[in-house]
Amino acid sequence: MLNLAIADFLYVMSLPLLIYNYGSHDYWPFGEFACKMVRFQFYSNLHGSILFLTCISVQRYVGICHPLAMWHKQGGRRMVWCICGGVWLVVICLCWPTFRFAATGIQRNRTVCYDLSTPGDSLHYYPYGMALTCLGFLLPFMGVMVCYCRMAHILCRPVSYQGVSIATGEKRGKAVRMIIVVATVFCISFLPFHLTKTMYLVIRTLHAPCETKNLFSIIYKSTRPFASMNSFLDPILFYFTQPRYRQSTKRFMLKVTTLKDKSTNV
């Protein structure tokens, strides 16, 4: 969850330049390196968020569907940090070609920062773009859906089934609702973005009119806020929904209120 928060934070840090870019009708005044860097930062932390959400889903799946298994408990904290390091390594390897393809160019007498690649590199970018979508989204997405469907199936069985540790129907109902909410948010945040991106990749490789390419480019960019929305929803779903975190937040607010009252009295 800490690494997920870091990925989301770094993702949000890439947005100001992009907001300026889109607000200025694609004008890019920040130079070639900044163009490459902001594209790498955007995609690496986007896919980092996806993969860390997948890891959390797998961890929950193991805890609910295999609560008595010892293999996932033997490594402890060290194994968790090794997995997190492995995720960052995979993300960097997946997104490093962004430095090769992202570039600035001239359109309508002004500098632009190409999102995926320059028009001349469309055919070369296509295999990489499809591989990034499959490895960085499609496979994790399928893994998350399988884990959550399996968890919901287990939780809807009798309490004694396979030693499930959730004792009451109320708790099981809350767990199932949480699974549905998280799966829905995952679909809403990432599915439209990657679907429209894939369509745009295909259109770019075809001999389609410029109007058609521009239309699919606009549709693709219009789904970017859905992906950005996930960074806002993650803290709500994975922080404030946990009882211990809610209690710690209440204690913190109580301390702040107490100190404020003391300072006012003084």
C-alpha positions, 0 to 999 in steps of 0.5 A: 500500500505504501508503494501504491501511494508512492506510485499514485503520488508520482503519477499525480506529479506528472499531471501539471505539465500535461494539464498545461499542455492540453490547456494550451491546445497541445503546445509544449514549451518545456523541451525534448527531455521534459517531454520524454520524462513526463511521458515516462513518468505518466506511464510508469506510475500508471502501470505501477499503480495497476501492478501494485493493485494486482499485488494487493488483490493477490494478497487478499485472495491468498488470505481469504481463500488459503488462510491456513497456507504457510508459504506466503507467510514464511518470507514475511516483510522481506519477501514483501519488499522483494516483491515491491522491488520486483514490481518497480523493476518490471515497470521500469523495463516495460516503460523504458522504451518511452524514452525512445519513442516520446519526442517533440515535433512541429505541428501547425507552426508550434512545438508539440509533445507526442504522446505515444510516438511521432507519426513517422514511428507509428508502425515501430511503436505499434508492437511495443504499445500493444505489448505494454497494454497486454503486459501492463494492463490486460494480464493484471486486469485478468488476475484481479478479476479472477482473484476477486471472483474467487474471493466473492465465491468463497465468501458466499459459501457457508462460514465453515467452508475451507476454514474461512475466518470471517465469522459473521454474515455481516462481515462477509457481506461487507467484504463482498461489497468491498470486493465489488466496489474495488473491482468496479473502480478498477474497471472504470479507472483503467479499462476505458483508457486502455481500450481507447488507447488500443483503438487509437494504436490500430487507427494510427497504423492504418491509412485512415483520413487525418480527421479519423485519426484526430477523432480517435486521438481526442476520444483516447485523451478524453479517457485520461481523467478516468485513469487519473481518478484512480489516484483519488479513489485509492486512498478512500478504498484502501485507507479509510475503509480499514478500521485501524486506519479510521481509528488512528485518524480519529485519534489524530484529529482528537489530539489536534482538537485537544491541542487547539483547545489548549492553545485557545485557553492559553 
